[in-house]
Amino acid sequence: MNSSLSPILNKIEPGDKGVMELARKRQDSLTKPRGSLGKLEDVSVRVAGMRRCITSTFDNKAIVVMAADHGVVAEGVSAYPQEVTRQMVYPLLTGCAAVNVFARHIGARVVVVDMGVIGGFEPNPLLECKSVAFGTANMAQGAAMTREQAIDAVEAGIAVIESQIAEGLDIVGTGEMGIGNTTAASAICAAVSGRSAADVTGRGTGIDNKQLLHKVEVINRALEINRPDSNDAIDVLSKVGGFEIGGLAGVILGAAANRIPVVIDGFIAGAAAIIAVKLSPQVKDYLIASHLSVECGHRIMLEYIGLQPLLSLDMRLGEGTGAALGISLVEASIKILREMKTFDETGVSDKDTES
Amino acid sequence: MNSSLSPILNKIEPGDKGVMELARKRQDSLTKPRGSLGKLEDVSVRVAGMRRCITSTFDNKAIVVMAADHGVVAEGVSAYPQEVTRQMVYPLLTGCAAVNVFARHIGARVVVVDMGVIGGFEPNPLLECKSVAFGTANMAQGAAMTREQAIDAVEAGIAVIESQIAEGLDIVGTGEMGIGNTTAASAICAAVSGRSAADVTGRGTGIDNKQLLHKVEVINRALEINRPDSNDAIDVLSKVGGFEIGGLAGVILGAAANRIPVVIDGFIAGAAAIIAVKLSPQVKDYLIASHLSVECGHRIMLEYIGLQPLLSLDMRLGEGTGAALGISLVEASIKILREMKTFDETGVSDKDTES
């Protein structure tokens, strides 16, 4: 059915259990109580399975930030005006948005992609143009996009990440910018998980109680009118998704197909991860959840996928800010495997493992 | 009563509320929804109050790792033999312990201090010798140390940090190594918080259920025999503490007196923080909790002091591993204040703040 996506979907293999076992054995032999680095040990083992190597290095890190507009903003679901999507692309390009600060902090590049911002942009060497259309249609009145547009968005994301991988990228974080996109992410979460819109809808950039009730009502209307098929990820994406969400799903698929770890950001990046996992369940083996957003649907998303977040900082900014901080933790976890010594190597007495 | 500590205690001033207000205003004016960086915004505001500057830089970071032995190990409270304290000092010095890996990852130095390891060490330029004695006495049979030794340990910690500050240190993490020291930390936590030993005692390096019950019984015996005075921090430290715990309390006091942020590690570093806060409540303004340990008493400690941890990675290693990762987050939070631009500076439309 999604025949143009078949080659990439067929290329995605599960993480390598043999290498994961080697990584676990090494973690257990290092001079520290077994398991004492908690979630970071698990992350290092999973990354070993992704990379087929227990001592990976990450020399080429990027946060891919995809921007697009959402027709549903016409319903008054956001605290900020629609033009902020476009306006925020410039700080992203000049390096003064929050994600740029965190990316520099961890030694990563920021790759900014226009997936469908209203009005588009003048050609700019720092901005990748993959615009599918000038914003989605209003999902409260019909499908957000056509099925073809949904596939175009996913394919654009695959092209972006494959070009980055060709340049040497070895770990990627997913980020986004799009006024109205928590509404799309909530709708995707509700459609796929079967939870009510009220359960998965939060305050986004900061709406009040009255606006929150209205946002839930808009999402219910969108789900009612569109009736997305939860077994068909492209149907869900086209009916209640967004171009940046489709693009990030493509980034995830392309990374997984090339055995590149993907550190996902918050709620909107989580919606993209759900679309990708629905297209290929093996994708999960390549995903690391960076943080738990304050958006109430995010926990439901991560449980649906089966991921545990590393950070819980009450963040709700998006852009890939959590992903950047998460990449640094992933890198730290792998450095433990690479740089620590074992009980045998150091002559430190191990715990009596017979007891 | 602790007259020799009075000069440093008198030097500790609260964080500067005026500078904190300036930092909060700047956070609120940056191109992101207000509050959207969650705990990191709060940390940046608190650090501004500590440093009297909203755009600090951290160019000289260190983790101070203090090692000492504990007489209570004779009661069989640990999964590892006592000589591991001594053995683990060597990986710390050669840079292959877990904290060294994380310190390199975040660009920090590791300062290793012998506060009282059995047998001591040959002179080594990489190791600071502040040994109070070759291990504490067995707290299950009497006081762990004399009152004089407790004050000596705190003063040694003050000397260590003041020497580091003289060399330019601008942020410090606290770490430790000492077989048996979760027993001391649990006893301190119980003595000060009034909670039962069972509530605040965990598995340390990895003991089983039977050993855990025994550990609780040993702590109860130590509290019964010693009856530490919860209103006298030096009494608590001398009766059920440890030399590295006293030393870290001194590091904290010395840092606070010099307006240096202290990122505290896990359970044992938390016990040192409790001693320091008991000696001077203003110290709290200079403390940042890096992570929540799996040791059950750690949450009780942090609540007692009034701190929220940044990371929750199910770690229980000590050495300052959590502190190192926490320092990186503190630095990221301050870079936001320094490197992001405001709505006015970028021309991005702000949310209608009247609504």
Interface residues (C-beta under 8 A of the other chain):
Chain A: L30 T31 K32 P33 R34 G35 S36 L37 G38 K39 L40 A79 Y80 P81 E83 V84 Q87 M88 Y90 P91 C96 A97 A98 N100 V101 F102 R104 H105 T205 G206 D208 V294 L310 L311 S312 L313 D314 M315 R316 L317 T321 L325 S328 L329 E331 A332 K335 I336 E339 M340 K341 T346 G347 V348 S349 D350 K351 D352 S355
Chain B: L30 T31 K32 P33 R34 G35 S36 L37 G38 K39 L40 A79 Y80 P81 E83 V84 Q87 M88 Y90 P91 C96 A97 A98 N100 V101 F102 R104 H105 T205 G206 D208 V294 L310 L311 S312 L313 D314 M315 R316 L317 T321 L325 S328 L329 E331 A332 K335 I336 E339 M340 K341 T346 G347 V348 S349 D350 K351 D352 S355
